[in-house]
Each structure stands twice: as C-alpha cells, then as structure tokens.
Amino acid sequence: MAAILSILLVAALLLIVFLWRQKKRIIQDATEFQQHVQALHESLKQEQHDQRTHFEVLARLAKEHEFQQITDYIHLLQNNNEDRASASAGGAIGAALAYVKTKANEDNIRVNASIKADLSQTLLSPGKEMQLMVNIFSNALEGARLSKEYVSEPYIEIEVRKQFGIIIVDVSNSSAPIPIDVREQLFPKRHPTIKKRGLGTYLIQNAVKTAEGSLHFHVDDHTFHLAIRLPSVQSK
C-alpha cells in the first residue's frame, strides 16, 4: 500500500512539474510573440516615416524645379529597393555608389571609392541609412557637376571605414565657389536646406543626430569635404 502511495505521489509531482514547464513555455512563447509584434510594429512605423521623408524631399525639389536632382534621387531609391535582399547598409551604400558612378561617367566626373565598412552597426534604421547615403552621394554628384565650369577635372572621392569603434564616412568633391554666408547655412540647426544649394543637407544632419554621431565639413575655393563619424553599436 505504501509503495502504491509513493508511486502516486511521484506521478503527481511529475505531473505538476510537467504542467509548470508547459505553462512556463506558453508564457515564454507569448512574450516572444508579443516582442515580435512590437518589433514589427516599430519597423512599419519607421518605414512609413522614411517614405514620408522621401516624399517631402521630392516635393521640395519639384517646387524648386530641381528636375535633375529629382531624377537622381528617384534612381537612387530604385537601386536600393532592387538591392533590399541584403537589407543592410552595405546594400544602401552599394546601390547609391553604383548609380553615382554611372551618372558621373556620363558627365565625365572621376569617382574614387574605398568602402571598407557599412552602417549596419550604427543606431540608424535601414531606411535612415539609405536616406543618409542618398543625400550625401547626390549632393556630391550635384556639386561635381556644378564645378565643371571652374575645374579641369571634376571628381568625387568616397571613403567609408571603421576605426576604433567609429564608422567614418569621408566624401570630397570638386565644387563651384560657395559664398561664406551660404556655407554657414549648409547644415543649419533649425532650417531646411537653402534653395539651389543641393538637396538634403538638413536630412543628413538629422540622420547623423539620430545615430548620435558628429558632422564636420570644410570648403575652399573648389573643394567640398564632408566628414561624418558614427558610433558603432555591436548589438544591433
């Protein structure tokens, strides 16, 4: 009789342990599902925000009759969408760079590029990564085009590398002379990009701020140099 009671007690304990583990697994699965839904929701919100930003840029360019820059911007976005399988900053850089090289070749603009890092470990979302690279490369392309009246060999030089945990983006291009008063407003704190001075400098500044990075630029008579530093976040 005692043996039967012992067996029943052990069976009951095993059943309790089994049910507890089942309940724990269900709670864990529910938590993971909730986290997945939340992450998906945030991703969709970010994509919607990025789309609104792109539309705002295109609308502003249309209002300013900057039709060549509209064409460049649309092509850069299309190239990135075709390369979204990688879903990485490398895809954004690669798509933007490929298009800029093609257009620069048509305009006899020399392009040198050294890409040894990407933006996938920064605080930027994929949409923000694309927004940043589109605006940087498009600005450089437009600046080099405008410089053809002032330099014999227009150029764009691009370097992306990682150093001491910092993603460094250095872009230089030949440039038409930029008045001092205009230079002071290229990357304003509260104002949109100055009309007729390239697209997206405000958006570049905003993306850098989102990534908790820093931005510096230098201008001389015929050269524009943009330097961006973004901290790397390994856990992204």
C-alpha positions as semicolon CSV with decimal commas, in nm:
position;residue;x (nm);y (nm);z (nm)
1;M;0,000;0,000;0,000
2;A;0,282;0,236;0,092
3;A;0,455;0,155;-0,236
4;I;0,139;0,245;-0,431
5;L;0,109;0,575;-0,244
6;S;0,473;0,654;-0,317
7;I;0,420;0,585;-0,687
8;L;0,109;0,802;-0,694
9;L;0,292;1,082;-0,514
10;V;0,585;1,070;-0,756
11;A;0,343;1,064;-1,051
12;A;0,159;1,364;-0,909
13;L;0,484;1,554;-0,861
14;L;0,594;1,470;-1,214
15;L;0,257;1,590;-1,346
16;I;0,289;1,916;-1,152
17;V;0,641;1,971;-1,288
18;F;0,523;1,891;-1,641
19;L;0,229;2,133;-1,617
20;W;0,451;2,404;-1,468
21;R;0,700;2,367;-1,751
22;Q;0,420;2,375;-2,006
23;K;0,280;2,693;-1,851
24;K;0,627;2,849;-1,845
25;R;0,680;2,760;-2,213
26;I;0,343;2,908;-2,307
27;I;0,423;3,230;-2,120
28;Q;0,764;3,246;-2,286
29;D;0,617;3,188;-2,631
30;A;0,354;3,455;-2,569
31;T;0,620;3,701;-2,455
32;E;0,838;3,634;-2,758
33;F;0,539;3,670;-2,989
34;Q;0,445;4,000;-2,825
35;Q;0,802;4,124;-2,867
36;H;0,799;4,017;-3,233
37;V;0,472;4,200;-3,296
38;Q;0,608;4,510;-3,123
39;A;0,927;4,500;-3,331
40;L;0,723;4,456;-3,650
41;H;0,501;4,748;-3,550
42;E;0,804;4,972;-3,489
43;S;0,957;4,862;-3,820
44;L;0,639;4,951;-4,009
45;K;0,621;5,287;-3,833
46;Q;0,982;5,357;-3,933
47;E;0,918;5,259;-4,295
48;Q;0,617;5,491;-4,309
49;H;0,825;5,773;-4,162
50;D;1,103;5,711;-4,415
51;Q;0,854;5,714;-4,703
52;R;0,707;6,044;-4,584
53;T;1,057;6,188;-4,566
54;H;1,136;6,083;-4,923
55;F;0,809;6,234;-5,046
56;E;0,888;6,560;-4,865
57;V;1,229;6,578;-5,034
58;L;1,080;6,514;-5,378
59;A;0,803;6,769;-5,320
60;R;1,053;7,035;-5,218
61;L;1,273;6,965;-5,521
62;A;0,971;6,984;-5,751
63;K;0,872;7,318;-5,600
64;E;1,226;7,445;-5,664
65;H;1,226;7,298;-6,021
66;E;1,532;7,085;-5,945
67;F;1,434;6,820;-6,201
68;Q;1,780;6,666;-6,248
69;Q;1,811;6,611;-5,872
70;I;1,462;6,459;-5,865
71;T;1,573;6,210;-6,132
72;D;1,890;6,125;-5,939
73;Y;1,701;6,081;-5,613
74;I;1,439;5,851;-5,765
75;H;1,702;5,634;-5,934
76;L;1,899;5,601;-5,612
77;L;1,586;5,487;-5,428
78;Q;1,504;5,239;-5,705
79;N;1,854;5,094;-5,696
80;N;1,829;5,047;-5,322
81;N;1,489;4,877;-5,346
82;E;1,630;4,632;-5,600
83;D;1,907;4,551;-5,356
84;R;1,687;4,519;-5,046
85;A;1,751;4,144;-5,029
86;S;2,064;4,225;-4,834
87;A;1,863;4,456;-4,605
88;S;2,183;4,620;-4,491
89;A;2,365;4,949;-4,503
90;G;2,610;4,781;-4,739
91;G;2,319;4,745;-4,980
92;A;2,234;5,114;-4,944
93;I;2,595;5,221;-5,000
94;G;2,640;4,981;-5,291
95;A;2,320;5,085;-5,467
96;A;2,387;5,456;-5,425
97;L;2,751;5,423;-5,527
98;A;2,672;5,220;-5,840
99;Y;2,425;5,480;-5,961
100;V;2,653;5,775;-5,881
101;K;2,938;5,610;-6,075
102;T;2,711;5,559;-6,375
103;K;2,587;5,920;-6,377
104;A;2,935;6,058;-6,306
105;N;3,074;5,865;-6,601
106;E;2,810;6,024;-6,826
107;D;2,926;6,368;-6,709
108;N;3,300;6,289;-6,725
109;I;3,333;6,309;-6,346
110;R;3,605;6,093;-6,189
111;V;3,492;5,879;-5,893
112;N;3,729;5,712;-5,647
113;A;3,573;5,496;-5,377
114;S;3,707;5,287;-5,089
115;I;3,431;5,104;-4,900
116;K;3,568;4,905;-4,605
117;A;3,272;4,930;-4,365
118;D;2,896;4,976;-4,367
119;L;2,636;5,134;-4,142
120;S;2,468;4,817;-4,019
121;Q;2,618;4,851;-3,670
122;T;2,508;5,212;-3,617
123;L;2,187;5,330;-3,450
124;L;2,033;5,407;-3,790
125;S;1,741;5,204;-3,925
126;P;1,781;5,066;-4,279
127;G;1,558;5,348;-4,405
128;K;1,770;5,612;-4,232
129;E;2,088;5,451;-4,367
130;M;1,953;5,480;-4,719
131;Q;1,835;5,836;-4,661
132;L;2,181;5,936;-4,539
133;M;2,374;5,778;-4,826
134;V;2,131;5,901;-5,093
135;N;2,163;6,259;-4,977
136;I;2,541;6,252;-4,931
137;F;2,611;6,096;-5,271
138;S;2,351;6,305;-5,453
139;N;2,496;6,625;-5,306
140;A;2,846;6,522;-5,412
141;L;2,728;6,443;-5,764
142;E;2,548;6,776;-5,800
143;G;2,846;6,965;-5,657
144;A;3,085;6,798;-5,902
145;R;2,853;6,881;-6,192
146;L;2,846;7,248;-6,095
147;S;3,225;7,255;-6,062
148;K;3,284;7,177;-6,431
149;E;3,294;7,548;-6,508
150;Y;3,574;7,600;-6,256
151;V;3,798;7,292;-6,262
152;S;3,950;7,094;-6,545
153;E;3,887;6,754;-6,384
154;P;3,572;6,731;-6,168
155;Y;3,581;6,447;-5,916
156;I;3,416;6,269;-5,623
157;E;3,617;6,079;-5,360
158;I;3,437;5,848;-5,116
159;E;3,581;5,656;-4,823
160;V;3,387;5,453;-4,565
161;R;3,587;5,278;-4,293
162;K;3,573;5,169;-3,930
163;Q;3,834;5,289;-3,683
164;F;3,838;5,239;-3,305
165;G;3,467;5,154;-3,294
166;I;3,367;5,453;-3,510
167;I;3,219;5,434;-3,861
168;I;3,383;5,710;-4,065
169;V;3,229;5,847;-4,385
170;D;3,452;6,090;-4,576
171;V;3,328;6,239;-4,902
172;S;3,506;6,507;-5,105
173;N;3,404;6,656;-5,437
174;S;3,513;6,935;-5,666
175;S;3,291;7,234;-5,611
176;A;3,191;7,567;-5,752
177;P;3,280;7,856;-5,519
178;I;3,033;7,873;-5,227
179;P;2,984;8,216;-5,065
180;I;3,065;8,234;-4,694
181;D;2,710;8,328;-4,596
182;V;2,580;8,021;-4,776
183;R;2,840;7,794;-4,614
184;E;2,715;7,899;-4,272
185;Q;2,364;7,776;-4,362
186;L;2,450;7,444;-4,531
187;F;2,391;7,240;-4,215
188;P;2,156;7,458;-4,011
189;K;2,015;7,356;-3,673
190;R;1,657;7,456;-3,736
191;H;1,618;7,547;-4,101
192;P;1,575;7,342;-4,421
193;T;1,842;7,329;-4,688
194;I;1,900;7,656;-4,867
195;K;1,733;7,671;-5,205
196;K;1,956;7,593;-5,504
197;R;2,234;7,460;-5,279
198;G;2,181;7,084;-5,313
199;L;1,925;6,856;-5,152
200;G;1,906;6,704;-4,813
201;T;2,172;6,872;-4,600
202;Y;1,912;6,910;-4,327
203;L;1,822;6,541;-4,361
204;I;2,190;6,443;-4,345
205;Q;2,228;6,639;-4,025
206;N;1,912;6,483;-3,882
207;A;2,028;6,128;-3,962
208;V;2,367;6,193;-3,802
209;K;2,194;6,325;-3,490
210;T;1,974;6,013;-3,478
211;A;2,286;5,796;-3,482
212;E;2,444;6,009;-3,205
213;G;2,726;6,097;-3,442
214;S;2,911;6,411;-3,547
215;L;2,935;6,604;-3,872
216;H;3,204;6,838;-4,000
217;F;3,257;6,999;-4,337
218;H;3,528;7,209;-4,497
219;V;3,505;7,429;-4,805
220;D;3,775;7,600;-5,005
221;D;3,750;7,761;-5,348
222;H;3,695;7,442;-5,545
223;T;3,664;7,156;-5,293
224;F;3,389;7,048;-5,057
225;H;3,474;6,790;-4,790
226;L;3,214;6,623;-4,565
227;A;3,326;6,410;-4,268
228;I;3,079;6,208;-4,063
229;R;3,156;5,999;-3,754
230;L;2,901;5,745;-3,628
231;P;2,950;5,524;-3,319
232;S;2,932;5,151;-3,381
233;V;2,675;4,953;-3,183
234;Q;2,776;4,588;-3,192
235;S;2,447;4,452;-3,057
236;K;2,231;4,595;-3,338
